[in-house]
Amino acid sequence: MLIGEVARRSGVSARMLRHYESLGLVRPSGRTGSGYREYSGEDIRRIFHIESLRSLGLSLREIGRALDDPGFTPTELVGDLIGRTRERIAAETELLTRLRRIDAADPDGWEGVLRVVALLQALDSKSADARQRAALSSVDEVGVPVEALVEAALSETEPNVAGALRWALARSGDGGPALLAEGLESPVAAVRERAVRSLAEMPGGEAAAQLRQALAHRDLVVRGYASLALGTRGVADAVPTLIDMIVDGRNDVDAADALSVVASDTAVADDIATRLVDRLAHGTAPAPVRGRLTQALASVPGAKASRALVELSHDDDRAVALTAAYVLRLRGARDR
């Protein structure tokens, strides 16, 4: 079979077939009387083998070794190909992500594109100072897509930079809460904490809705930050978790402060007082727990809390009784 017919049947151009021949990959078995290359069936099979191996990403040198070395085993080469392919996909995915973020920023001209690129690179810088400056300038200088800010916030380990990113996210507009909520499902505890802390600083109903859902999260830390954030906004749904935090001694002072905000509503204040008294009624509660619960009652207004404090001022636990008596004196002074 002549080279033109081989090219037509194999889909490999005559020029490429000559290149294969120059590299020694495939040699025509014979020549016609006029000197034209003539390929045998075995030659054509080798051409198809070459094309198959090229489709896997092998170089022509690697293909020659694979076809001609009797001791060649494909396992190592295939493993190397898998590694190279993964690296290429990761690089292409990173490029695609960056292009999408530039498109989402909707820059005005190439100067705007370059500013977005510079900010995105700064957010990924090894320098904490550079990352912090990028986070702070992302609000006023040029609109960085919220996806980039969320990704940076969920991976940031330096406290000052993390705070700047949360500040930027709180001013980033729509879309942030939903993306941060995805971070709450991360298998990494630190990422979940960063996500809920960022949500806690975001204003608006969407963030509040995500925080409400987080009250039922399996992670105690997530539930704690969500309840503190909601409590300071006066959301009564946070009360059970806040009381649990006081009992467990986890951010109990902050939890008591949040309870006081929720307790500004009289009906809710009586419910909080009832819940705190119920926990105090458990005789097995250790003394430190009863002390924290008594202190929490101090910030709850209303007659119900006052009656509970009067009873506690006569408690067998001297520390509890003294705390309750002291709180009652303070409440009396405020009422006068």
C-alpha positions as CSV (number, residue, x, y, z in Angstrom):
1,M,0.0,0.0,0.0
2,L,1.4,3.4,-1.0
3,I,1.8,6.3,1.3
4,G,-1.2,8.2,0.0
5,E,-3.5,5.3,0.6
6,V,-2.0,4.7,4.0
7,A,-2.6,8.3,4.9
8,R,-6.2,8.2,3.7
9,R,-7.0,5.0,5.7
10,S,-5.1,5.8,8.9
11,G,-5.9,9.5,9.1
12,V,-2.2,10.2,9.5
13,S,-0.9,12.7,7.0
14,A,1.8,11.7,4.5
15,R,4.1,14.4,6.1
16,M,3.7,12.8,9.5
17,L,4.3,9.4,8.1
18,R,7.6,10.6,6.7
19,H,8.4,12.2,10.1
20,Y,7.7,8.8,11.8
21,E,10.1,7.2,9.3
22,S,12.8,9.8,10.0
23,L,12.5,9.0,13.7
24,G,12.7,5.3,13.1
25,L,9.2,4.7,14.5
26,V,7.8,3.0,11.3
27,R,9.7,2.0,8.2
28,P,8.0,1.0,5.0
29,S,8.7,-2.7,4.3
30,G,9.5,-2.1,0.7
31,R,9.7,0.1,-2.3
32,T,7.9,-0.1,-5.6
33,G,9.8,-0.4,-8.8
34,S,9.5,3.4,-9.2
35,G,11.0,3.9,-5.7
36,Y,7.7,4.8,-3.9
37,R,7.3,3.7,-0.2
38,E,5.2,0.6,0.1
39,Y,3.6,-0.3,3.5
40,S,2.7,-3.8,4.6
41,G,-0.2,-4.8,6.8
42,E,2.3,-5.1,9.7
43,D,3.5,-1.6,9.0
44,I,-0.1,-0.2,9.0
45,R,-0.8,-2.0,12.3
46,R,2.3,-0.3,13.8
47,I,1.0,3.1,12.6
48,F,-2.3,2.5,14.4
49,H,-0.4,1.4,17.5
50,I,1.6,4.7,17.4
51,E,-1.5,6.8,17.1
52,S,-3.2,4.9,20.0
53,L,-0.2,5.6,22.2
54,R,-0.1,9.2,21.1
55,S,-3.8,9.5,22.2
56,L,-2.7,8.6,25.7
57,G,-0.2,11.5,25.8
58,L,3.0,9.6,25.2
59,S,5.8,11.4,23.5
60,L,7.2,10.0,20.2
61,R,10.4,9.0,22.1
62,E,8.3,7.1,24.7
63,I,6.3,5.4,21.9
64,G,9.4,4.2,20.2
65,R,10.7,2.7,23.5
66,A,7.3,1.1,24.2
67,L,7.2,-0.6,20.8
68,D,10.8,-1.6,20.4
69,D,12.0,-2.6,23.9
70,P,11.1,-6.2,24.6
71,G,11.6,-5.7,28.3
72,F,9.3,-2.7,28.5
73,T,6.5,-2.8,31.0
74,P,3.8,-0.2,30.8
75,T,2.9,0.1,34.5
76,E,5.5,2.7,35.3
77,L,4.9,4.8,32.2
78,V,1.1,4.7,32.7
79,G,1.5,5.7,36.3
80,D,3.7,8.7,35.2
81,L,1.0,9.6,32.5
82,I,-1.7,9.6,35.2
83,G,0.4,11.9,37.4
84,R,1.1,14.3,34.5
85,T,-2.5,14.3,33.4
86,R,-3.6,15.2,36.9
87,E,-1.2,18.0,37.1
88,R,-2.4,19.3,33.7
89,I,-6.0,19.1,34.7
90,A,-5.3,20.9,38.0
91,A,-3.5,23.7,36.1
92,E,-6.3,24.0,33.5
93,T,-8.9,24.0,36.3
94,E,-7.0,26.7,38.1
95,L,-6.8,28.8,34.9
96,L,-10.6,28.2,34.2
97,T,-11.4,29.3,37.8
98,R,-9.3,32.5,37.4
99,L,-10.9,33.3,34.1
100,R,-14.4,32.9,35.5
101,R,-13.6,35.1,38.4
102,I,-12.3,37.8,36.1
103,D,-15.4,37.5,34.0
104,A,-17.6,37.7,37.1
105,A,-15.8,40.9,38.2
106,D,-17.0,42.5,34.9
107,P,-13.9,44.7,34.6
108,D,-13.9,47.9,32.5
109,G,-11.3,47.4,29.9
110,W,-7.9,45.7,30.1
111,E,-6.7,47.9,32.9
112,G,-9.6,46.6,35.0
113,V,-8.7,43.0,34.0
114,L,-5.1,43.6,35.2
115,R,-6.3,45.1,38.5
116,V,-8.5,42.0,39.1
117,V,-5.6,39.7,38.2
118,A,-3.3,41.5,40.6
119,L,-5.8,41.3,43.5
120,L,-6.5,37.6,42.8
121,Q,-2.7,36.9,42.8
122,A,-2.3,39.0,46.0
123,L,-5.0,37.0,47.8
124,D,-3.0,33.8,47.0
125,S,0.4,35.4,48.0
126,K,2.7,33.8,50.5
127,S,3.0,37.1,52.3
128,A,0.3,37.7,55.0
129,D,0.7,41.4,54.6
130,A,0.0,41.2,50.8
131,R,-3.1,39.0,51.5
132,Q,-4.4,41.4,54.1
133,R,-3.9,44.4,51.8
134,A,-5.7,42.6,49.0
135,A,-8.7,41.7,51.3
136,L,-9.0,45.3,52.5
137,S,-8.7,46.8,49.0
138,S,-11.1,44.3,47.4
139,V,-14.1,46.3,48.6
140,D,-13.2,49.8,47.3
141,E,-10.6,49.3,44.6
142,V,-12.1,46.7,42.3
143,G,-14.9,44.1,42.7
144,V,-13.3,40.8,43.5
145,P,-15.8,37.9,42.9
146,V,-17.3,36.6,46.2
147,E,-16.1,33.1,45.3
148,A,-12.5,34.2,45.5
149,L,-13.1,35.9,48.9
150,V,-14.9,32.8,50.3
151,E,-12.1,30.5,49.1
152,A,-9.5,32.7,50.7
153,A,-11.4,33.0,53.9
154,L,-11.9,29.3,54.2
155,S,-8.2,28.6,53.8
156,E,-6.6,31.5,55.7
157,T,-4.8,30.6,58.9
158,E,-3.3,34.0,59.9
159,P,-5.8,35.7,62.3
160,N,-5.3,39.3,61.0
161,V,-5.8,38.3,57.4
162,A,-8.7,36.1,58.3
163,G,-10.4,39.1,60.0
164,A,-9.8,41.3,57.0
165,L,-11.3,38.7,54.7
166,R,-14.4,38.4,57.0
167,W,-14.7,42.2,56.9
168,A,-14.5,42.1,53.1
169,L,-17.1,39.3,52.8
170,A,-19.5,41.2,55.0
171,R,-19.5,43.9,52.3
172,S,-19.4,41.7,49.3
173,G,-23.1,41.6,48.5
174,D,-25.1,38.5,47.6
175,G,-23.9,35.0,47.2
176,G,-21.5,34.7,50.1
177,P,-23.7,33.0,52.7
178,A,-24.6,30.1,50.4
179,L,-21.0,29.5,49.5
180,L,-19.9,29.7,53.1
181,A,-22.7,27.3,54.1
182,E,-21.0,24.7,51.8
183,G,-17.8,25.2,53.9
184,L,-19.8,24.1,57.0
185,E,-19.9,20.6,55.5
186,S,-16.1,20.4,55.1
187,P,-14.5,17.3,56.6
188,V,-11.9,19.7,58.1
189,A,-12.9,21.2,61.5
190,A,-10.8,24.3,60.9
191,V,-12.6,25.1,57.6
192,R,-16.0,24.6,59.3
193,E,-15.0,27.1,62.0
194,R,-13.8,29.6,59.4
195,A,-17.0,29.3,57.5
196,V,-19.3,29.8,60.5
197,R,-17.2,32.7,61.8
198,S,-17.5,34.4,58.4
199,L,-21.3,33.8,58.3
200,A,-21.6,35.2,61.8
201,E,-20.2,38.6,60.6
202,M,-22.4,38.8,57.5
203,P,-25.5,41.0,57.7
204,G,-28.8,40.2,56.1
205,G,-31.5,37.5,56.1
206,E,-29.7,35.0,54.0
207,A,-26.8,34.8,56.5
208,A,-29.2,34.6,59.4
209,A,-31.1,31.7,57.7
210,Q,-27.8,29.8,57.2
211,L,-26.9,30.4,60.9
212,R,-30.3,29.1,62.0
213,Q,-29.7,25.9,60.1
214,A,-26.2,25.7,61.7
215,L,-27.9,25.5,65.1
216,A,-28.5,21.8,64.4
217,H,-25.0,21.1,63.0
218,R,-23.1,18.1,64.3
219,D,-20.1,20.2,65.2
220,L,-20.3,21.8,68.6
221,V,-18.0,24.7,67.5
222,V,-20.3,25.5,64.6
223,R,-23.4,25.4,66.8
224,G,-21.7,27.7,69.3
225,Y,-20.6,30.4,66.9
226,A,-24.0,30.3,65.2
227,S,-25.9,30.6,68.5
228,L,-23.7,33.5,69.6
229,A,-24.2,35.4,66.3
230,L,-28.0,34.8,66.4
231,G,-28.3,35.6,70.1
232,T,-26.6,39.0,69.6
233,R,-29.3,39.6,66.9
234,G,-32.0,38.7,69.4
235,V,-33.0,35.4,67.8
236,A,-34.7,33.2,70.4
237,D,-33.9,30.0,68.5
238,A,-30.4,30.3,69.8
239,V,-31.4,30.1,73.5
240,P,-31.1,26.3,74.0
241,T,-27.6,26.2,72.5
242,L,-26.5,29.3,74.5
243,I,-27.6,27.6,77.7
244,D,-25.8,24.4,76.8
245,M,-22.6,26.5,76.3
246,I,-23.0,28.0,79.8
247,V,-23.5,24.5,81.3
248,D,-20.5,23.2,79.4
249,G,-18.3,26.2,80.1
250,R,-17.7,26.9,76.4
251,N,-17.6,30.7,75.8
252,D,-20.0,30.9,78.7
253,V,-19.5,34.6,79.3
254,D,-20.2,35.4,75.7
255,A,-23.2,33.1,75.8
256,A,-24.6,34.8,78.9
257,D,-24.2,38.2,77.1
258,A,-26.0,36.9,74.1
259,L,-28.8,35.6,76.3
260,S,-29.2,39.1,77.8
261,V,-29.8,40.5,74.3
262,V,-32.5,37.8,73.6
263,A,-34.0,38.4,77.0
264,S,-35.0,42.0,76.1
265,D,-38.3,40.5,75.2
266,T,-40.3,39.9,78.4
267,A,-41.9,36.6,77.2
268,V,-38.5,35.3,76.1
269,A,-36.9,36.5,79.3
270,D,-39.3,34.4,81.4
271,D,-38.7,31.3,79.2
272,I,-34.9,31.8,79.6
273,A,-35.3,32.1,83.4
274,T,-37.3,28.9,83.4
275,R,-34.7,27.0,81.4
276,L,-31.9,28.2,83.6
277,V,-33.8,27.3,86.8
278,D,-34.5,23.8,85.4
279,R,-30.8,23.3,84.8
280,L,-30.1,24.5,88.3
281,A,-32.7,22.0,89.7
282,H,-30.6,19.1,88.6
283,G,-29.0,18.0,91.9
284,T,-26.2,16.3,90.1
285,A,-24.9,19.5,88.4
286,P,-21.4,20.3,89.6
287,A,-20.8,23.4,91.7
288,P,-19.1,25.3,88.8
289,V,-22.0,24.7,86.5
290,R,-24.5,25.9,89.1
291,G,-22.4,29.0,89.6
292,R,-22.3,29.8,85.9
293,L,-26.1,29.3,85.6
294,T,-26.6,31.6,88.6
295,Q,-24.4,34.3,87.0
296,A,-26.4,33.9,83.7
297,L,-29.6,34.7,85.6
298,A,-28.1,38.1,86.5
299,S,-28.5,39.3,83.0
300,V,-32.1,38.1,82.6
301,P,-34.7,40.7,83.5
302,G,-38.1,40.1,84.9
303,A,-39.9,38.9,88.0
304,K,-39.3,35.2,87.3
305,A,-35.5,35.6,87.3
306,S,-35.7,37.7,90.4
307,R,-37.7,35.1,92.3
308,A,-35.3,32.4,91.2
309,L,-32.4,34.5,92.5
310,V,-34.2,35.0,95.9
311,E,-34.4,31.3,96.3
312,L,-30.8,30.8,95.2
313,S,-29.6,33.3,97.8
314,H,-30.5,30.6,100.4
315,D,-28.9,27.8,98.4
316,D,-26.8,25.2,100.3
317,D,-24.0,25.9,98.0
318,R,-22.4,29.0,99.6
319,A,-20.8,30.2,96.3
320,V,-24.2,30.1,94.6
321,A,-26.0,31.8,97.5
322,L,-23.4,34.6,97.7
323,T,-23.6,35.1,93.9
324,A,-27.4,35.2,93.9
325,A,-27.4,37.7,96.9
326,Y,-24.9,39.9,95.2
327,V,-26.9,39.9,91.9
328,L,-30.1,40.8,93.9
329,R,-28.4,43.8,95.5
330,L,-27.3,45.0,92.1
331,R,-30.8,44.6,90.7
332,G,-32.2,46.4,93.6
333,A,-29.7,49.3,93.1
334,R,-30.7,49.5,89.5
335,D,-34.4,49.5,90.3
336,R,-34.1,52.4,92.8
